[in-house]
Amino acid sequence: MSVSIYYSARRPAPLTEAESAAVERVVTTRAKSFPYDDEESLYLYDLGDHGRDDELLNGSTKLPTDPDRWLPVTAHVLDSVTELRRAVEGAEWHVHLDDTDIPWDEHAGYDLPGMRDTDLATELGGLCDPPE
């Protein structure tokens, strides 16, 4: 069974040149820092003729089945989407883990409870590397 994170942004006004450049920077920078070459990372769809008029960005990431990689990949993708949201102002964002919405927090961005908890990671037997 696979689990994915889905993300989308909508607003009536299209991306400005500055926003498009910022999105490209985020995608490029985050791809370089992604921890695993053999896993899916942040992936934005080419909207082309398939996007709705107000759709700015749309993408998804299939999460790994290896429990040791699940939390690091999830954290990396959610941090990436947080950066995208901060680069594209005034958009309505929808970020969810399959059928569960991931709430936005102005300070933390997109985050899941316990995702960065070092004690929890240790208790779970090192399912993820402790946050840096």
C-alpha positions as CSV (number, residue, x, y, z in Angstrom):
1,M,0.0,0.0,0.0
2,S,1.4,3.4,-0.9
3,V,0.9,6.7,0.8
4,S,1.4,10.0,-0.9
5,I,1.6,13.7,0.0
6,Y,-0.4,15.9,-2.4
7,Y,0.0,19.6,-2.7
8,S,-1.7,22.3,-4.7
9,A,-2.0,26.1,-4.9
10,R,-4.7,28.2,-6.5
11,R,-5.5,31.9,-7.0
12,P,-7.0,34.0,-9.7
13,A,-3.8,35.7,-10.6
14,P,-1.1,33.7,-12.3
15,L,2.5,33.4,-11.0
16,T,4.6,36.5,-11.4
17,E,8.0,36.2,-13.0
18,A,9.6,36.6,-9.6
19,E,7.3,33.9,-8.1
20,S,8.1,31.5,-11.0
21,A,11.8,32.1,-10.4
22,A,11.4,31.5,-6.7
23,V,9.5,28.3,-7.3
24,E,12.3,27.1,-9.6
25,R,14.9,28.0,-7.0
26,V,13.0,26.0,-4.3
27,V,12.6,23.0,-6.5
28,T,16.2,23.0,-7.6
29,T,17.7,23.6,-4.1
30,R,15.4,21.1,-2.4
31,A,16.2,18.4,-5.0
32,K,19.9,18.9,-4.3
33,S,19.4,18.4,-0.5
34,F,17.0,15.4,-0.8
35,P,18.5,12.6,1.2
36,Y,17.8,9.6,-1.1
37,D,18.5,9.2,-4.8
38,D,16.2,6.2,-5.1
39,E,13.1,7.8,-3.5
40,E,10.5,10.2,-4.9
41,S,11.0,13.8,-3.7
42,L,9.1,17.0,-4.4
43,Y,7.4,16.6,-7.7
44,L,5.4,19.4,-9.5
45,Y,3.1,18.4,-12.4
46,D,3.3,20.2,-15.7
47,L,-0.1,21.8,-15.7
48,G,-0.1,22.5,-19.4
49,D,-3.6,22.1,-20.7
50,H,-4.7,20.0,-17.8
51,G,-4.7,22.6,-15.0
52,R,-7.6,24.7,-14.0
53,D,-7.5,28.4,-14.8
54,D,-6.7,29.3,-11.2
55,E,-4.3,26.5,-10.5
56,L,-0.7,27.7,-9.9
57,L,1.0,24.6,-8.7
58,N,0.0,20.9,-8.3
59,G,2.1,17.9,-7.3
60,S,2.6,14.8,-5.2
61,T,5.2,12.7,-3.6
62,K,4.9,8.9,-3.0
63,L,6.4,8.2,0.4
64,P,8.8,5.3,0.8
65,T,7.7,2.0,2.2
66,D,11.0,1.7,4.2
67,P,10.1,2.9,7.8
68,D,13.6,4.3,8.3
69,R,13.1,6.6,5.4
70,W,9.5,7.6,5.9
71,L,9.9,10.4,8.4
72,P,13.0,12.0,6.7
73,V,11.3,12.0,3.3
74,T,8.1,13.4,4.8
75,A,9.9,16.1,6.7
76,H,11.9,17.1,3.6
77,V,8.8,17.2,1.3
78,L,6.8,19.2,3.8
79,D,9.6,21.7,4.3
80,S,9.8,22.0,0.5
81,V,6.1,22.7,0.3
82,T,6.4,25.2,3.1
83,E,9.1,27.1,1.2
84,L,6.9,27.0,-1.9
85,R,4.0,28.5,0.0
86,R,6.1,31.2,1.4
87,A,7.3,32.0,-2.1
88,V,3.8,32.3,-3.6
89,E,1.7,34.7,-1.7
90,G,-2.0,35.0,-1.7
91,A,-2.7,31.5,-2.9
92,E,-5.1,29.0,-1.4
93,W,-3.1,25.9,-0.6
94,H,-4.3,22.4,0.0
95,V,-1.7,19.9,1.4
96,H,-2.8,16.4,2.4
97,L,-1.4,13.0,3.2
98,D,-3.8,10.8,1.2
99,D,-7.2,11.7,2.8
100,T,-5.8,13.6,5.8
101,D,-5.3,17.4,5.5
102,I,-2.0,18.7,6.8
103,P,-2.6,22.0,8.6
104,W,-0.6,25.2,8.0
105,D,1.1,26.9,10.9
106,E,2.5,30.4,10.3
107,H,5.6,29.6,12.4
108,A,6.3,25.9,11.7
109,G,4.8,25.7,8.2
110,Y,3.5,22.2,7.2
111,D,4.3,19.8,9.9
112,L,3.0,16.6,11.4
113,P,2.8,16.0,15.2
114,G,6.0,14.4,16.4
115,M,7.7,14.6,13.1
116,R,10.7,16.4,14.6
117,D,10.5,15.1,18.1
118,T,14.0,13.6,18.9
119,D,12.7,11.6,21.9
120,L,9.9,10.1,19.8
121,A,12.4,9.2,17.0
122,T,14.6,7.5,19.6
123,E,11.6,5.7,21.2
124,L,10.6,4.4,17.8
125,G,14.0,2.8,17.4
126,G,15.6,5.4,15.1
127,L,13.0,5.5,12.4
128,C,14.3,8.9,11.4
129,D,17.5,10.9,11.9
130,P,17.2,13.4,14.7
131,P,16.5,17.0,13.5
132,E,19.6,19.1,12.9
